[in-house]
Amino acid sequence: QVQFVESGGGLVQPGGSLRLSCTASGSIFSIDFMGWYRQAPGKQRELVGHITKGGTTNYGDSVKGRFTISRDNAKNTVYLEMNNLKPEDTAVYSCNLVQRGLLYWGQGTQVTVSS
């Protein structure tokens, strides 16, 4: 079993910033990918970004240039720095990880961008 602790979500005004973190624990052996997805009401889940063990990142088109993913391998933690937030960034953000070919999901944290 893999457990996640996600934090950092909340309410922020347009143009503001938030930093999400997600720490995995439990049956952790060697994590290949860690990443973030988001899902807004009535919309499909979409990729925010992911990062490999070596630090290579990939982002969804809608967040490129505004969001940054980083990772602390020693702490099994992935971070998502979100800048210049827009109302359309409002969603539940969930972290995930892949190890040994299996995908695990966190429970999600709400991010609301509103004035």
Backbone as ProteinMPNN parsed JSONL, in Angstrom:
{"seq_chain_A": "QVQFVESGGGLVQPGGSLRLSCTASGSIFSIDFMGWYRQAPGKQRELVGHITKGGTTNYGDSVKGRFTISRDNAKNTVYLEMNNLKPEDTAVYSCNLVQRGLLYWGQGTQVTVSS", "coords_chain_A": {"N_chain_A": [[0.829, -1.194, 0.0], [0.389, 2.242, -0.717], [0.557, 5.394, 0.663], [-0.56, 8.797, 0.673], [0.181, 12.17, 1.471], [-1.17, 15.144, 0.887], [-0.859, 18.648, 0.496], [-1.373, 22.224, 0.745], [-3.319, 23.308, -0.882], [-6.091, 25.602, -1.553], [-7.803, 28.783, -1.347], [-7.218, 31.358, -3.634], [-6.451, 34.552, -5.037], [-6.913, 35.687, -8.442], [-3.931, 35.785, -10.362], [-2.345, 35.261, -8.23], [-0.276, 33.024, -6.187], [0.394, 29.597, -5.389], [1.661, 26.79, -3.548], [1.821, 23.43, -3.862], [2.249, 20.336, -2.142], [3.184, 16.898, -2.032], [3.546, 13.984, -0.361], [4.691, 10.72, -0.404], [4.275, 7.557, 1.181], [4.791, 4.384, 2.865], [4.657, 1.391, 1.078], [7.089, 1.993, -0.524], [9.463, 1.723, -3.01], [11.11, 2.193, -5.428], [10.575, 5.001, -6.989], [9.439, 5.853, -10.14], [8.058, 7.845, -11.793], [6.657, 10.905, -10.677], [3.838, 12.984, -10.263], [1.344, 15.469, -11.16], [-2.148, 15.788, -11.633], [-5.203, 17.339, -12.661], [-8.672, 18.044, -12.069], [-11.462, 19.678, -13.092], [-14.831, 20.696, -12.264], [-17.199, 18.98, -14.208], [-15.421, 18.545, -16.241], [-12.867, 16.676, -18.019], [-10.21, 14.816, -16.475], [-6.981, 16.231, -16.467], [-3.548, 16.396, -17.469], [-1.254, 18.01, -15.395], [1.499, 18.07, -14.86], [4.543, 16.106, -14.863], [7.373, 14.475, -13.317], [10.465, 12.885, -13.696], [12.546, 10.398, -12.045], [15.104, 11.289, -12.471], [14.748, 13.968, -12.818], [13.683, 15.071, -15.116], [11.174, 16.972, -16.646], [7.715, 17.344, -17.608], [5.017, 19.134, -18.957], [1.528, 20.05, -18.975], [-0.085, 21.78, -21.664], [-1.603, 23.988, -20.884], [-0.501, 25.001, -18.585], [2.132, 25.527, -18.92], [5.031, 27.46, -18.423], [3.968, 28.781, -16.266], [3.6, 27.066, -14.109], [5.621, 24.995, -11.989], [7.227, 21.965, -11.49], [8.816, 20.084, -8.97], [11.004, 17.833, -7.197], [11.773, 15.847, -4.371], [13.682, 13.297, -3.939], [14.677, 11.885, -1.766], [12.822, 12.331, 0.191], [10.545, 11.348, -0.911], [8.768, 13.089, -2.133], [6.812, 15.323, -4.041], [6.547, 18.505, -5.528], [4.486, 21.295, -6.45], [4.721, 24.268, -7.843], [2.771, 27.0, -8.329], [2.148, 29.731, -10.273], [0.916, 33.022, -11.189], [-1.876, 32.463, -11.206], [-5.027, 31.524, -12.608], [-8.608, 31.895, -12.97], [-9.51, 29.673, -14.393], [-7.819, 27.705, -13.566], [-8.913, 26.566, -11.393], [-9.653, 23.668, -9.668], [-9.649, 20.191, -8.585], [-6.655, 19.031, -7.467], [-4.563, 16.329, -7.95], [-2.009, 14.189, -6.845], [0.215, 11.734, -8.23], [1.998, 8.629, -8.54], [4.344, 6.465, -10.157], [5.568, 3.284, -9.828], [7.426, 0.396, -10.351], [5.854, -0.24, -12.528], [3.275, 0.201, -11.692], [0.498, 2.325, -10.947], [-0.276, 4.847, -8.671], [-2.548, 6.826, -6.755], [-3.059, 9.984, -5.15], [-5.356, 11.557, -2.803], [-6.29, 14.033, -3.498], [-6.444, 17.649, -3.621], [-8.145, 20.683, -3.126], [-8.03, 23.481, -5.24], [-8.839, 26.776, -5.558], [-9.397, 29.507, -7.562], [-10.216, 32.696, -7.321], [-11.722, 35.924, -7.158]], "CA_chain_A": [[0.0, 0.0, 0.0], [1.064, 3.537, -0.767], [-0.263, 6.48, 1.195], [-0.15, 10.138, 0.25], [-0.248, 13.355, 2.207], [-1.145, 16.308, -0.001], [-1.153, 19.88, 1.216], [-1.087, 23.466, 0.059], [-4.448, 23.84, -1.632], [-6.861, 26.64, -0.891], [-8.384, 29.859, -2.139], [-6.248, 32.392, -3.983], [-6.958, 35.495, -6.023], [-6.249, 35.629, -9.751], [-2.591, 36.369, -10.354], [-1.617, 34.819, -7.048], [0.545, 31.815, -6.245], [0.244, 28.555, -4.392], [2.615, 25.686, -3.652], [1.308, 22.153, -3.398], [3.224, 19.281, -1.898], [2.615, 15.559, -1.926], [4.537, 13.043, 0.159], [4.264, 9.325, -0.446], [4.863, 6.686, 2.194], [4.296, 3.014, 2.818], [5.431, 0.451, 0.262], [7.855, 2.752, -1.51], [10.706, 1.034, -3.353], [11.841, 3.07, -6.337], [9.552, 5.723, -7.737], [9.877, 6.286, -11.465], [7.455, 9.14, -12.087], [5.707, 11.547, -9.773], [3.222, 14.048, -11.029], [0.083, 16.088, -10.764], [-3.249, 15.94, -12.56], [-6.28, 18.123, -12.084], [-9.996, 17.85, -12.655], [-12.444, 20.707, -12.777], [-16.201, 20.18, -12.364], [-17.726, 18.83, -15.552], [-14.353, 18.394, -17.228], [-12.026, 15.499, -17.872], [-8.935, 15.009, -15.777], [-5.92, 16.601, -17.39], [-2.191, 16.419, -16.953], [-0.593, 19.27, -15.039], [2.888, 17.813, -15.189], [5.189, 15.055, -14.1], [8.822, 14.571, -13.216], [11.099, 11.578, -13.548], [13.511, 10.282, -10.955], [16.274, 12.077, -12.83], [14.425, 15.384, -12.822], [13.097, 15.529, -16.378], [9.789, 17.382, -16.434], [6.796, 17.481, -18.735], [3.871, 19.91, -18.495], [0.401, 20.254, -19.851], [0.033, 23.042, -22.4], [-2.298, 25.091, -20.234], [0.239, 25.498, -17.412], [3.536, 25.792, -19.267], [5.498, 28.81, -18.165], [3.394, 29.297, -15.02], [3.734, 26.057, -13.052], [6.908, 24.298, -11.941], [7.26, 20.745, -10.671], [10.119, 19.656, -8.459], [10.886, 16.555, -6.493], [12.812, 15.482, -3.403], [13.658, 11.838, -3.957], [14.96, 11.365, -0.424], [11.603, 12.477, 0.987], [9.413, 10.835, -1.693], [7.863, 14.236, -2.183], [6.749, 16.121, -5.264], [6.019, 19.843, -5.285], [3.953, 22.008, -7.604], [4.711, 25.711, -7.646], [1.813, 27.556, -9.28], [2.211, 31.189, -10.319], [-0.01, 33.679, -12.113], [-3.042, 31.594, -11.26], [-6.196, 32.03, -13.312], [-9.836, 31.203, -12.533], [-9.626, 28.374, -15.061], [-6.981, 26.733, -12.861], [-9.704, 25.993, -10.315], [-9.831, 22.229, -9.865], [-9.043, 19.313, -7.596], [-5.334, 18.621, -7.921], [-4.195, 15.046, -7.363], [-0.689, 13.704, -7.212], [0.311, 10.309, -8.459], [3.341, 8.117, -8.758], [4.477, 5.183, -10.829], [6.715, 2.479, -9.457], [7.326, -0.997, -10.778], [4.788, -0.374, -13.508], [1.959, 0.417, -11.089], [0.123, 3.718, -10.761], [-0.941, 5.125, -7.399], [-3.118, 8.182, -6.733], [-3.409, 10.643, -3.916], [-6.793, 11.814, -2.651], [-6.596, 15.306, -4.127], [-6.596, 18.851, -2.819], [-8.886, 21.687, -3.895], [-7.46, 24.799, -5.52], [-9.872, 27.674, -6.075], [-8.861, 30.815, -7.944], [-11.384, 33.57, -7.409], [-11.628, 37.219, -6.468]], "C_chain_A": [[0.87, 1.252, 0.0], [0.098, 4.584, -0.243], [0.323, 7.818, 0.764], [-0.629, 11.162, 1.273], [-0.058, 14.542, 1.286], [-1.494, 17.545, 0.809], [-0.878, 21.075, 0.322], [-2.236, 24.045, -0.739], [-5.171, 24.928, -0.867], [-7.41, 27.635, -1.885], [-7.332, 30.935, -2.391], [-6.867, 33.298, -5.032], [-6.259, 35.304, -7.368], [-4.93, 36.39, -9.732], [-1.739, 35.931, -9.185], [-0.869, 33.521, -7.27], [0.158, 30.864, -5.123], [1.319, 27.516, -4.612], [1.976, 24.445, -3.044], [2.469, 21.203, -3.115], [2.494, 17.957, -1.721], [3.729, 14.612, -1.514], [3.951, 11.64, 0.18], [4.981, 8.529, 0.636], [4.256, 5.299, 2.077], [5.223, 2.148, 2.001], [6.12, 1.183, -0.894], [9.176, 2.038, -1.746], [11.577, 1.924, -4.225], [10.827, 3.732, -7.25], [10.116, 6.185, -9.074], [9.364, 7.691, -11.762], [6.643, 9.618, -10.895], [5.094, 12.708, -10.535], [1.924, 14.543, -10.446], [-0.891, 16.091, -11.942], [-4.279, 16.832, -11.872], [-7.584, 17.824, -12.795], [-10.927, 18.924, -12.149], [-13.845, 20.116, -12.925], [-16.678, 20.117, -13.81], [-16.689, 18.641, -16.633], [-13.578, 17.117, -16.974], [-10.762, 15.843, -17.103], [-7.846, 15.3, -16.804], [-4.57, 16.631, -16.683], [-1.792, 17.848, -16.601], [0.889, 19.133, -15.375], [3.411, 16.629, -14.41], [6.699, 15.198, -14.195], [9.388, 13.178, -12.993], [12.045, 11.583, -12.358], [14.74, 11.155, -11.215], [16.005, 13.567, -12.938], [13.893, 15.927, -14.138], [11.61, 15.806, -16.17], [9.019, 17.455, -17.744], [5.545, 18.164, -18.207], [2.734, 19.892, -19.507], [0.475, 21.641, -20.477], [-0.553, 24.226, -21.64], [-1.525, 25.683, -19.05], [1.697, 25.811, -17.717], [3.895, 27.249, -19.05], [4.966, 29.421, -16.874], [3.598, 28.35, -13.845], [5.097, 25.375, -13.147], [6.804, 23.106, -10.997], [8.696, 20.487, -10.229], [9.905, 18.447, -7.564], [12.064, 16.392, -5.545], [12.778, 13.963, -3.27], [13.871, 11.24, -2.567], [13.718, 11.393, 0.464], [10.375, 11.917, 0.28], [8.334, 11.894, -1.844], [7.968, 14.935, -3.528], [6.056, 17.435, -4.928], [5.468, 20.417, -6.589], [3.854, 23.481, -7.236], [3.835, 26.304, -8.731], [1.826, 29.072, -9.179], [1.228, 31.733, -11.347], [-1.281, 32.849, -12.302], [-4.235, 32.298, -11.882], [-7.446, 31.304, -12.812], [-9.983, 29.825, -13.17], [-8.679, 27.317, -14.487], [-7.719, 26.085, -11.69], [-10.024, 24.53, -10.607], [-9.388, 21.495, -8.611], [-7.738, 18.802, -8.189], [-4.931, 17.35, -7.18], [-2.784, 14.675, -7.795], [-0.761, 12.213, -7.497], [1.767, 9.903, -8.575], [3.272, 6.775, -9.472], [5.736, 4.513, -10.302], [6.447, 1.034, -9.829], [6.121, -1.219, -11.686], [3.391, -0.153, -12.968], [1.749, 1.895, -10.799], [-0.66, 3.866, -9.455], [-1.379, 6.59, -7.374], [-3.291, 8.676, -5.299], [-4.887, 11.006, -3.92], [-7.224, 13.134, -3.267], [-6.745, 16.445, -3.13], [-7.214, 19.937, -3.699], [-8.072, 22.975, -4.033], [-8.557, 25.631, -6.164], [-9.246, 29.037, -6.325], [-10.047, 31.733, -8.209], [-11.116, 34.86, -6.66], [-12.805, 37.409, -5.525]], "O_chain_A": [[1.928, 1.306, 0.627], [-1.055, 4.643, -0.67], [1.524, 7.951, 0.526], [-1.705, 11.028, 1.857], [1.067, 14.905, 0.944], [-2.333, 17.489, 1.708], [-0.234, 20.956, -0.72], [-2.137, 25.17, -1.229], [-4.907, 25.156, 0.313], [-7.477, 27.38, -3.087], [-6.641, 31.367, -1.469], [-7.707, 32.865, -5.821], [-5.133, 34.81, -7.417], [-4.824, 37.48, -9.17], [-0.539, 36.202, -9.152], [-0.826, 32.986, -8.378], [-0.331, 31.268, -4.069], [1.834, 27.368, -5.721], [1.637, 24.42, -1.861], [3.519, 21.261, -3.757], [1.334, 17.916, -1.311], [4.724, 14.455, -2.221], [2.864, 11.406, 0.709], [6.139, 8.793, 0.961], [3.333, 5.069, 1.296], [6.437, 2.162, 2.203], [5.778, 1.011, -2.064], [9.924, 1.775, -0.804], [12.652, 2.355, -3.809], [10.291, 3.108, -8.166], [11.159, 6.837, -9.12], [10.151, 8.616, -11.96], [6.019, 8.822, -10.194], [5.757, 13.341, -11.358], [1.472, 14.099, -9.39], [-0.514, 16.357, -13.084], [-4.227, 17.048, -10.662], [-7.606, 17.411, -13.954], [-11.154, 19.066, -10.947], [-14.023, 19.132, -13.643], [-16.568, 21.096, -14.547], [-17.027, 18.581, -17.815], [-13.615, 16.549, -15.883], [-10.308, 16.988, -17.081], [-7.801, 14.689, -17.871], [-4.475, 16.858, -15.477], [-1.967, 18.772, -17.395], [1.461, 19.966, -16.078], [2.81, 16.197, -13.426], [7.227, 15.932, -15.03], [8.859, 12.395, -12.204], [12.308, 12.621, -11.75], [15.338, 11.692, -10.283], [16.935, 14.35, -13.131], [13.673, 17.132, -14.26], [10.885, 14.992, -15.599], [9.589, 17.606, -18.825], [5.058, 17.819, -17.131], [2.941, 19.742, -20.711], [1.031, 22.567, -19.887], [-0.048, 25.344, -21.746], [-1.87, 26.762, -18.568], [2.417, 26.311, -16.853], [3.158, 28.153, -19.443], [5.453, 30.462, -16.432], [3.751, 28.795, -12.708], [5.65, 25.201, -14.233], [6.352, 23.23, -9.858], [9.647, 20.647, -10.993], [8.777, 18.09, -7.224], [13.198, 16.748, -5.868], [11.932, 13.416, -2.563], [13.3, 10.2, -2.241], [13.581, 10.578, 1.377], [9.27, 12.002, 0.815], [7.143, 11.619, -1.7], [9.055, 15.114, -4.078], [5.105, 17.472, -4.146], [5.921, 20.071, -7.68], [3.017, 23.884, -6.429], [4.113, 26.136, -9.918], [1.547, 29.631, -8.118], [0.773, 31.022, -12.243], [-1.697, 32.576, -13.428], [-4.431, 33.501, -11.708], [-7.339, 30.2, -12.279], [-10.523, 28.909, -12.549], [-8.739, 26.154, -14.887], [-7.203, 25.157, -11.068], [-10.589, 24.198, -11.649], [-8.827, 22.091, -7.692], [-7.718, 18.217, -9.271], [-4.954, 17.297, -5.95], [-2.414, 14.828, -8.959], [-1.682, 11.525, -7.058], [2.654, 10.749, -8.695], [2.276, 6.055, -9.396], [6.823, 5.091, -10.323], [5.343, 0.527, -9.629], [5.457, -2.254, -11.619], [2.415, -0.301, -13.704], [2.683, 2.62, -10.454], [-1.585, 3.102, -9.18], [-0.692, 7.471, -7.89], [-3.616, 7.921, -4.382], [-5.586, 10.793, -4.911], [-8.411, 13.332, -3.53], [-7.115, 16.247, -1.973], [-6.851, 20.088, -4.866], [-7.507, 23.481, -3.063], [-9.131, 25.245, -7.182], [-8.65, 29.641, -5.434], [-10.779, 31.568, -9.184], [-10.387, 34.89, -5.669], [-12.9, 38.438, -4.856]]}, "name": "protein", "num_of_chains": 1, "seq": "QVQFVESGGGLVQPGGSLRLSCTASGSIFSIDFMGWYRQAPGKQRELVGHITKGGTTNYGDSVKGRFTISRDNAKNTVYLEMNNLKPEDTAVYSCNLVQRGLLYWGQGTQVTVSS"}
